[in-house]
Amino acid sequence: MKVSILYFARLREAIGLDREVVEVPRDVESVAALRRWIAGRGEPWSSAFAAAPRIRAAVGRVMADDSTALQEGAEVAFFPPVTGG
């Protein structure tokens, strides 16, 4: 299945990409599985995801949790939590 992955803030800086389209294995069916698969790709992904353990996700521009299912062509955004005032 192909998915588009968007990286924001510290993740974008650490990985050196703002987006990529990847073909994921069949068993990558949820946000949690995608997160594990990305980190398992090695550097720079493993360090970027390890350094930000509370990474948030959105699927199709809607906030998602780890159990959110993925479908062919999904757009998944990952970003660290933000603070503001």
N, C-alpha and C positions, 0 to 999 in steps of 0.2 A: 504494500500500500504506500502511495506517495503522500507525504504531508509537507506543508510549508511551516518552517519554524522561524519565529521572529525573536530576536534577542534585544533586550533593552538595558540601558544604564550600565552598571558594572559588568553584567554578563556580556554585553556587546563589546566593551573594552577588553575584557579578559580573553574572549574568543576571537576577536578581530573580525567578526562578521555581524551584520545587522539582520541578515536573513539567509536561509538556505532551504532548498527543496531536497528532501531525502526519501529514499525508499527504505521503509522499515520492515523488519521481519513480521510474519503473520501473527506471532504471539504478542506483538505490541498493539494492544487494543484499548489502552486507557492512558490518561495523563501520567499516572504513576509509572506505568511500564515504559512510556516514552522517556520520562525523566531518567530512569535507570539505564535505558538503552543509550541515551545521549552521553551520560557520565561514563558508560562502559566503552565509549569510542576512544578513550585515551586522551592525551593532551591536545588542545587546551581545555576541552570540555570537562574532563574529570576534575581538574582544579577549580574551574569556574563554578561548577555546581556544588563542589564540596565547600567552597569558601562562602557560599550563600545558602545555608541550609533551609531558609524559610522562603524559598523562591515561590512566587505566585504564578498562576497560569490562567490563561484565557483561551477558550476555543471558540473560534468564530466571533471574536470580540465580546464574548460573554464570560464573566469570571467562572472559573471551573475548579473543581476539587480533584483530588487524585483518582477518584472513581469515574470521572467523566469519560465516556466512551469516545473513541476516535473513529472517523470514517474516512474513506478515500477522499483525498483533496482537502482535508481539514487544514485550517490555518491555526497554529498553536503559538501563542506568545508567552514567553517566559520573562519575568522581571522580578527584581528583588523588592521587598516591601519598601514603601516610601513613607517618609515622615514629612510633616508640614506644619505650618503654624499660621 
